[in-house]
Amino acid sequence: MPYAYCTTCKRQVLIHPGGLCPEGHAVGRRRGGKHRAPPNRRVARPQRRVTAPAVDRPRPSPASASPPIAYDSTLIEMFGFSESPPLRPAATAVLPKPEPEPLPGLPALKEMRRPTDAAGDTGALVTRLWAATETFTPSADWKPESFDSLAASARTFRWSIVIASLVLLFAGLSLIRWASSMPERAAAAATASYLSATAAFENQLPETRQTVATVTDIDAGTTQLADAAVSLSKLDESARRLFEVAADPLPSVLPLISRSPLEALTPARRAMGTASEIGLTLERRLGDALSYRLVFGKAFRLPPLVTTASQQEIATLGVSLGLAVTDTQEAVEKLPGEPFFANHLLASQQLALRLDNWQVEYLDALRKGDETTASLLIQEIQQKVVALDAGVEAPLATLNDWAETQLGTLQIQLDRISGQLG
């Protein structure tokens, strides 16, 4: 049997009858030349195949054949000068992975019984599953129960949540009650403050009437006028306190809460403002009248005036008269501009200006020994001073009438406040 090169197997093979290689491929014959090497008569040994041991399992599908291994011999071997052709490596069969063993206590899928009926009640399916595993799990006293009975018997309550809910509900109701009563509490506190300030102001009225009588008395002395000043300071303090309490803003409330209890205090607050304004005006004008009287008492206090005097006495009298004129002018400048004393203030200013020229004329008459002129000058200045002293009585009387009217109006306002707050 001659050798030949199989182009499909890519090696020299023995040609079988019919011109086929051992693998069944058609091989063309060629006559060798005269220089052809003697044919190799060795017979290629058949390839060894590894077979898997037989197992009692379903046969896996045949594995796909491996691709042929490329021929990697030398050129000499290709021309037939090799002792034996290279052998193809044997193919190794690939076995499938063995099926995993079932978990202990659970049946395999092929061992579980398949129900013949359609899926029905869940309890029946659970019972069937329980029966399927009885061979692996010890039986227990368990019976399926309906969901309604199970839920009714197993229902529990979280007492912590229940108690917390009750506490929150109680706190919310308490907060709502506190917020709704806040206007009443604020109105009650404001009413108490208003009544206290009104009572303190009303208690000052009797002393204020006495102060009015003292300030408007033409015969009142300096000590009595000083005591009246202390009483007026008390009136000012109580009137300012009443005004501050009335002007104090009311507290705010939460939204959606009625402010009617607080708004009901508006008329009383308005009356308190009016009463405090009357009291402050009364104190201011009485204080100006008191200051006018005290300051005017220092003006026009001239030394004893004579018609004749020596040069030494004239010099001494000139110094004393100059100091008196200076004190008078300073006092007149400090007189307050009280409307009730407007005419009297104008007369005082005019007489103070007259004192400058009068002083010069009077001292010249003394130096010349002109007793008639000196006497006329003395009579002129004394009459004007007396007229000014008496002129205070008319404004004081007008002030007294006005003050009594204001006190009456003030008493009406205080009674109205007490009625509104009571």
Backbone torsions as a table, in degrees:
resi	resn	phi	psi	omega
1	MET	NA	118.5	-176.1
2	PRO	-77.7	160.3	174.9
3	TYR	-89.8	156.5	174.8
4	ALA	-156.7	160.4	-178.7
5	TYR	-96.1	120.2	179.1
6	CYS	-90.2	117.7	-179.7
7	THR	-70.8	-21.4	178.8
8	THR	-80.9	-47.1	178.8
9	CYS	-80.1	-15.4	178.5
10	LYS	58.1	48.6	175.9
11	ARG	-165.8	165.4	176.6
12	GLN	-79.5	132.6	-177.1
13	VAL	-132.6	162.9	172.6
14	LEU	-78.5	134.3	-178.3
15	ILE	-88.9	123.0	177.5
16	HIS	-86.1	165.1	176.9
17	PRO	-56.2	139.1	-176.7
18	GLY	96.1	0.4	179.5
19	GLY	71.4	35.8	-179.9
20	LEU	-115.7	148.7	175.0
21	CYS	-83.2	168.0	179.5
22	PRO	-55.5	-22.1	179.9
23	GLU	-88.8	-5.1	178.4
24	GLY	94.2	13.4	-180.0
25	HIS	-90.0	147.4	177.4
26	ALA	-75.1	132.4	-176.6
27	VAL	-123.1	129.2	176.9
28	GLY	-82.4	142.0	-178.6
29	ARG	-96.0	139.3	175.0
30	ARG	-131.3	141.4	178.0
31	ARG	-82.0	136.5	-179.2
32	GLY	-76.9	151.9	179.0
33	GLY	-79.8	-177.9	-177.8
34	LYS	-75.1	-21.8	177.1
35	HIS	-94.9	10.8	-178.2
36	ARG	-70.3	140.1	178.2
37	ALA	-69.0	151.3	179.1
38	PRO	-60.8	141.8	-179.0
39	PRO	-64.5	149.2	177.7
40	ASN	-84.9	121.4	-175.0
41	ARG	-91.7	2.5	-179.5
42	ARG	-71.6	143.1	178.6
43	VAL	-93.2	128.6	178.9
44	ALA	-67.1	129.9	178.8
45	ARG	-73.0	138.9	179.2
46	PRO	-63.9	150.0	-179.3
47	GLN	-74.7	144.7	177.4
48	ARG	-84.6	135.8	178.6
49	ARG	-114.5	135.5	178.8
50	VAL	-91.8	124.3	178.7
51	THR	-109.6	142.8	179.9
52	ALA	-79.2	145.2	178.3
53	PRO	-64.9	148.8	-179.1
54	ALA	-71.8	134.5	176.3
55	VAL	-126.7	153.7	-178.6
56	ASP	-86.8	66.9	-180.0
57	ARG	-144.4	164.5	176.3
58	PRO	-62.7	137.6	-177.9
59	ARG	-70.3	135.6	176.6
60	PRO	-74.6	163.0	177.4
61	SER	-64.7	145.1	-177.6
62	PRO	-60.5	139.0	-179.6
63	ALA	-74.5	147.3	178.5
64	SER	-67.3	141.4	-178.4
65	ALA	-67.5	141.9	179.6
66	SER	-71.8	149.2	177.5
67	PRO	-65.1	149.1	-177.9
68	PRO	-64.6	146.9	-179.7
69	ILE	-81.6	132.5	-179.5
70	ALA	-63.8	144.4	-179.6
71	TYR	-78.0	123.7	-174.9
72	ASP	-120.7	30.5	179.8
73	SER	-82.2	172.2	-179.0
74	THR	-82.0	172.9	-178.8
75	LEU	-66.6	-33.6	179.1
76	ILE	-63.7	-41.1	-179.8
77	GLU	-66.3	-32.9	-179.5
78	MET	-66.8	-30.6	-179.8
79	PHE	-89.9	6.4	172.7
80	GLY	93.2	11.3	179.7
81	PHE	-89.7	4.5	-178.1
82	SER	-87.7	153.0	178.4
83	GLU	-66.3	-45.9	-177.4
84	SER	-147.4	143.3	179.4
85	PRO	-69.8	151.5	178.6
86	PRO	-67.3	147.6	-178.3
87	LEU	-95.7	143.2	175.4
88	ARG	-76.6	141.7	176.5
89	PRO	-65.6	147.4	-179.1
90	ALA	-72.6	141.5	177.4
91	ALA	-79.8	141.4	-179.8
92	THR	-104.8	127.1	179.2
93	ALA	-71.8	139.8	178.8
94	VAL	-98.7	118.7	-179.5
95	LEU	-89.9	143.0	176.8
96	PRO	-70.0	156.5	178.8
97	LYS	-67.3	136.0	-179.5
98	PRO	-65.1	148.9	178.7
99	GLU	-66.6	132.3	-178.6
100	PRO	-64.4	143.9	178.5
101	GLU	-67.4	143.6	177.7
102	PRO	-65.7	150.9	178.5
103	LEU	-65.3	147.1	179.4
104	PRO	-65.1	135.4	178.4
105	GLY	94.7	-9.1	179.6
106	LEU	-123.3	139.3	178.9
107	PRO	-76.7	158.2	174.8
108	ALA	-73.9	159.7	-177.2
109	LEU	-62.1	-36.9	-178.2
110	LYS	-74.6	-16.7	179.7
111	GLU	-91.2	-14.1	-179.0
112	MET	-76.8	141.7	-179.7
113	ARG	-77.4	134.3	-178.6
114	ARG	-92.4	125.8	179.0
115	PRO	-69.8	144.4	-179.2
116	THR	-90.3	-23.0	-179.2
117	ASP	-94.2	167.1	179.6
118	ALA	-73.3	163.1	179.9
119	ALA	-63.5	129.2	-178.4
120	GLY	-121.3	-124.3	-178.2
121	ASP	-66.4	141.2	179.6
122	THR	-62.9	-37.5	179.1
123	GLY	-62.4	-38.4	178.2
124	ALA	-66.7	-39.2	178.0
125	LEU	-64.6	-40.8	178.0
126	VAL	-65.0	-40.0	178.4
127	THR	-63.1	-41.5	179.3
128	ARG	-64.9	-39.3	176.8
129	LEU	-65.4	-38.1	178.2
130	TRP	-64.2	-41.9	179.9
131	ALA	-67.0	-32.1	-179.8
132	ALA	-68.5	-23.5	-177.9
133	THR	-105.5	9.0	-178.5
134	GLU	-68.3	-26.7	-179.6
135	THR	-71.1	-18.7	-178.8
136	PHE	-109.3	-25.6	-177.6
137	THR	-118.0	131.8	178.0
138	PRO	-58.3	141.1	-179.6
139	SER	-68.6	149.8	179.6
140	ALA	-131.4	161.1	179.1
141	ASP	-78.1	87.8	-178.8
142	TRP	-140.7	131.3	177.4
143	LYS	-132.3	138.5	178.5
144	PRO	-67.1	141.7	177.5
145	GLU	-120.9	156.0	177.7
146	SER	-69.5	153.1	-177.1
147	PHE	-64.5	-37.1	-177.7
148	ASP	-63.9	-46.5	-179.7
149	SER	-68.5	-36.5	179.1
150	LEU	-66.1	-43.6	179.7
151	ALA	-67.3	-36.7	-179.4
152	ALA	-69.4	-37.4	-177.5
153	SER	-81.1	-27.4	-176.4
154	ALA	-97.8	6.0	-177.8
155	ARG	-69.4	132.6	179.0
156	THR	-130.8	162.1	179.1
157	PHE	-121.7	141.5	174.7
158	ARG	-90.0	100.7	-175.2
159	TRP	-65.0	-27.3	177.2
160	SER	-63.9	-40.5	178.6
161	ILE	-68.4	-39.5	179.4
162	VAL	-62.9	-45.3	-179.1
163	ILE	-66.2	-42.0	178.7
164	ALA	-62.9	-38.4	178.1
165	SER	-64.7	-41.2	178.2
166	LEU	-64.4	-40.2	179.0
167	VAL	-64.2	-43.7	178.4
168	LEU	-64.1	-38.5	178.0
169	LEU	-64.1	-43.6	179.0
170	PHE	-64.4	-41.0	178.9
171	ALA	-65.2	-40.0	178.3
172	GLY	-64.6	-42.6	177.8
173	LEU	-65.0	-39.1	178.1
174	SER	-65.0	-40.4	179.0
175	LEU	-64.6	-41.3	178.6
176	ILE	-64.8	-41.6	179.2
177	ARG	-65.5	-41.2	179.1
178	TRP	-65.1	-42.0	-179.4
179	ALA	-66.8	-38.1	-179.4
180	SER	-69.9	-27.9	179.6
181	SER	-92.3	0.0	-178.8
182	MET	-62.9	-42.5	177.4
183	PRO	-60.1	-39.1	179.1
184	GLU	-64.7	-41.0	179.5
185	ARG	-66.3	-42.9	179.0
186	ALA	-64.7	-39.4	178.6
187	ALA	-66.2	-38.5	178.6
188	ALA	-65.6	-42.1	178.8
189	ALA	-65.3	-41.5	178.7
190	ALA	-66.0	-37.9	178.9
191	THR	-63.6	-41.9	178.4
192	ALA	-63.0	-40.9	178.1
193	SER	-66.0	-39.4	178.8
194	TYR	-64.8	-43.9	-179.5
195	LEU	-63.9	-38.6	179.7
196	SER	-64.9	-46.2	-180.0
197	ALA	-66.6	-37.6	179.0
198	THR	-67.1	-41.2	179.3
199	ALA	-65.0	-41.0	178.8
200	ALA	-64.4	-38.0	178.7
201	PHE	-70.1	-39.2	-179.6
202	GLU	-68.8	-33.9	178.1
203	ASN	-67.0	-18.4	179.8
204	GLN	-85.0	-11.7	-175.5
205	LEU	-65.0	-43.5	178.3
206	PRO	-58.1	-42.8	178.0
207	GLU	-66.7	-32.5	177.9
208	THR	-66.6	-37.9	177.0
209	ARG	-62.9	-39.6	177.3
210	GLN	-66.4	-36.3	178.1
211	THR	-65.9	-39.0	177.6
212	VAL	-61.5	-42.4	179.4
213	ALA	-64.5	-37.8	-179.3
214	THR	-70.0	-44.3	-177.3
215	VAL	-65.6	-37.0	-177.3
216	THR	-89.1	2.3	178.0
217	ASP	-83.2	121.3	-177.9
218	ILE	-67.8	-23.9	-177.3
219	ASP	-95.1	2.9	-178.4
220	ALA	-67.1	137.6	-179.5
221	GLY	-88.4	-178.7	-178.0
222	THR	-65.6	-38.1	-180.0
223	THR	-64.7	-44.2	179.2
224	GLN	-64.8	-38.5	178.0
225	LEU	-66.7	-34.2	176.6
226	ALA	-66.0	-40.6	176.2
227	ASP	-64.2	-36.5	177.9
228	ALA	-64.6	-32.6	177.7
229	ALA	-64.3	-38.2	177.1
230	VAL	-64.6	-41.9	179.0
231	SER	-63.9	-38.1	178.5
232	LEU	-66.2	-32.4	176.8
233	SER	-66.0	-36.0	176.0
234	LYS	-66.6	-41.0	177.5
235	LEU	-61.6	-41.2	178.8
236	ASP	-63.5	-41.5	-179.2
237	GLU	-65.0	-45.8	-179.1
238	SER	-67.5	-37.4	178.8
239	ALA	-67.6	-39.6	177.9
240	ARG	-67.7	-36.9	176.9
241	ARG	-62.9	-42.6	178.1
242	LEU	-63.5	-40.1	179.3
243	PHE	-66.4	-42.4	-179.5
244	GLU	-64.6	-40.5	179.3
245	VAL	-65.6	-41.7	179.9
246	ALA	-68.1	-33.6	-178.6
247	ALA	-84.4	-9.7	180.0
248	ASP	-65.1	124.8	-177.2
249	PRO	-66.0	147.1	178.7
250	LEU	-73.4	149.6	179.7
251	PRO	-66.5	150.9	177.9
252	SER	-83.5	156.7	179.7
253	VAL	-121.0	167.7	179.7
254	LEU	-70.4	157.0	177.2
255	PRO	-59.6	152.2	179.1
256	LEU	68.1	8.7	176.6
257	ILE	-102.6	133.1	-176.8
258	SER	-69.6	137.6	177.6
259	ARG	-102.4	14.3	-175.9
260	SER	-59.6	-38.9	177.6
261	PRO	-62.2	-34.7	178.9
262	LEU	-77.0	-38.1	179.4
263	GLU	-68.2	-22.3	178.0
264	ALA	-68.1	-15.9	179.4
265	LEU	-85.6	-3.8	-176.6
266	THR	-60.9	-46.2	178.2
267	PRO	-60.2	-41.1	179.4
268	ALA	-65.5	-39.5	178.5
269	ARG	-64.9	-38.0	178.2
270	ARG	-66.2	-41.5	178.3
271	ALA	-66.2	-35.7	177.3
272	MET	-65.7	-39.2	177.2
273	GLY	-63.3	-40.1	178.1
274	THR	-65.5	-43.2	-179.5
275	ALA	-64.2	-42.0	179.2
276	SER	-65.9	-35.8	177.8
277	GLU	-65.2	-40.9	177.4
278	ILE	-63.2	-43.6	-179.7
279	GLY	-63.3	-42.5	179.3
280	LEU	-66.9	-39.1	177.6
281	THR	-65.4	-40.9	178.9
282	LEU	-63.2	-43.3	179.6
283	GLU	-65.1	-40.5	-178.0
284	ARG	-65.7	-45.3	-176.3
285	ARG	-74.2	-35.9	174.1
286	LEU	-66.4	-37.4	177.5
287	GLY	-65.5	-39.0	176.9
288	ASP	-65.2	-40.4	178.5
289	ALA	-64.7	-39.7	178.5
290	LEU	-65.2	-44.6	178.0
291	SER	-63.2	-38.0	179.5
292	TYR	-61.3	-44.3	-178.8
293	ARG	-67.2	-41.3	-178.5
294	LEU	-68.4	-39.8	-179.5
295	VAL	-73.1	-40.3	-179.3
296	PHE	-66.1	-25.0	177.8
297	GLY	-65.8	-17.2	178.8
298	LYS	-92.6	-5.9	-176.7
299	ALA	-97.6	152.9	175.7
300	PHE	59.3	37.8	174.3
301	ARG	-101.5	86.0	-174.6
302	LEU	-88.0	151.4	176.1
303	PRO	-69.8	169.4	177.6
304	PRO	-59.5	131.0	-177.2
305	LEU	-102.9	138.4	-178.4
306	VAL	-125.0	161.3	178.2
307	THR	-93.7	-24.6	177.8
308	THR	-133.4	146.6	179.4
309	ALA	-166.6	153.3	177.0
310	SER	-74.9	172.2	-179.0
311	GLN	-63.0	-39.0	179.2
312	GLN	-66.3	-41.8	179.4
313	GLU	-67.9	-35.8	177.7
314	ILE	-64.1	-39.5	178.7
315	ALA	-64.0	-45.0	178.9
316	THR	-64.5	-42.7	179.3
317	LEU	-64.7	-34.4	179.0
318	GLY	-64.1	-39.7	177.7
319	VAL	-65.6	-47.4	-179.1
320	SER	-63.1	-41.1	-179.7
321	LEU	-67.7	-36.6	177.7
322	GLY	-64.8	-41.3	176.9
323	LEU	-63.8	-39.7	-179.7
324	ALA	-65.5	-41.3	179.0
325	VAL	-64.6	-41.5	178.7
326	THR	-63.2	-46.1	178.3
327	ASP	-61.1	-37.9	-179.7
328	THR	-65.7	-45.2	-179.2
329	GLN	-65.1	-39.0	177.0
330	GLU	-65.5	-40.3	179.5
331	ALA	-65.4	-42.0	-179.9
332	VAL	-63.4	-36.5	178.0
333	GLU	-65.5	-27.2	-177.8
334	LYS	-90.3	-2.5	-179.5
335	LEU	-65.5	129.9	179.7
336	PRO	-68.5	153.3	-179.0
337	GLY	-87.6	59.6	177.2
338	GLU	-72.6	129.2	-178.1
339	PRO	-58.1	-33.9	-179.7
340	PHE	-66.1	-22.8	-176.9
341	PHE	-109.2	22.5	-176.1
342	ALA	-63.5	-46.4	-179.9
343	ASN	-67.3	-40.2	179.5
344	HIS	-66.0	-37.4	178.7
345	LEU	-64.3	-41.1	179.2
346	LEU	-63.6	-42.0	178.5
347	ALA	-64.9	-36.8	179.3
348	SER	-67.0	-41.3	179.0
349	GLN	-64.6	-39.6	178.9
350	GLN	-66.5	-41.1	179.4
351	LEU	-67.9	-34.7	177.8
352	ALA	-64.9	-37.8	176.0
353	LEU	-68.4	-34.2	178.9
354	ARG	-67.0	-26.8	-176.8
355	LEU	-62.6	-31.9	-179.0
356	ASP	-62.0	-52.9	179.2
357	ASN	-70.2	-36.1	179.9
358	TRP	-62.2	-40.8	-179.0
359	GLN	-61.2	-43.9	-179.8
360	VAL	-65.1	-45.9	180.0
361	GLU	-63.2	-40.5	-177.9
362	TYR	-67.4	-45.2	-179.5
363	LEU	-67.6	-35.6	175.7
364	ASP	-64.2	-39.3	178.4
365	ALA	-64.4	-37.3	178.4
366	LEU	-68.4	-41.5	-178.8
367	ARG	-66.4	-34.4	179.1
368	LYS	-81.3	-13.0	-177.4
369	GLY	76.2	22.6	178.8
370	ASP	-85.8	92.7	-175.9
371	GLU	-70.3	-33.5	-177.8
372	THR	-64.8	-48.7	179.5
373	THR	-63.5	-41.2	179.2
374	ALA	-62.9	-40.3	-179.6
375	SER	-65.7	-41.1	178.4
376	LEU	-64.6	-39.5	178.7
377	LEU	-66.3	-39.4	178.6
378	ILE	-65.0	-44.3	-179.4
379	GLN	-63.0	-39.1	-179.9
380	GLU	-62.2	-50.2	-174.9
381	ILE	-69.6	-36.3	-179.5
382	GLN	-67.9	-39.2	179.5
383	GLN	-65.1	-40.6	179.4
384	LYS	-68.2	-36.9	178.5
385	VAL	-67.1	-42.8	178.5
386	VAL	-63.0	-40.6	179.0
387	ALA	-63.8	-38.6	177.1
388	LEU	-66.4	-41.8	178.4
389	ASP	-61.6	-40.0	179.3
390	ALA	-75.8	-23.9	-178.5
391	GLY	-71.4	-10.4	177.8
392	VAL	-73.9	-25.9	-173.5
393	GLU	-64.0	-40.0	-178.0
394	ALA	-64.8	-49.5	176.4
395	PRO	-62.5	-34.1	178.3
396	LEU	-65.4	-38.6	177.9
397	ALA	-65.4	-42.2	177.5
398	THR	-62.9	-40.6	177.8
399	LEU	-63.3	-39.4	-179.9
400	ASN	-62.8	-45.2	179.4
401	ASP	-62.6	-43.2	179.1
402	TRP	-63.6	-42.3	-179.3
403	ALA	-64.3	-39.9	178.1
404	GLU	-64.3	-38.3	177.4
405	THR	-64.3	-42.9	179.0
406	GLN	-65.0	-38.6	178.1
407	LEU	-65.2	-37.8	176.4
408	GLY	-64.8	-45.1	177.2
409	THR	-62.4	-38.7	179.2
410	LEU	-64.4	-39.9	178.7
411	GLN	-65.1	-37.3	177.1
412	ILE	-63.9	-42.9	178.8
413	GLN	-63.1	-41.5	-179.9
414	LEU	-66.8	-38.7	176.4
415	ASP	-64.4	-38.0	178.3
416	ARG	-65.6	-40.9	178.4
417	ILE	-62.5	-44.4	179.9
418	SER	-62.6	-38.1	178.4
419	GLY	-67.9	-38.1	179.8
420	GLN	-72.1	-34.8	-179.7
421	LEU	-86.2	-21.9	-179.3
422	GLY	-74.9	NA	NA
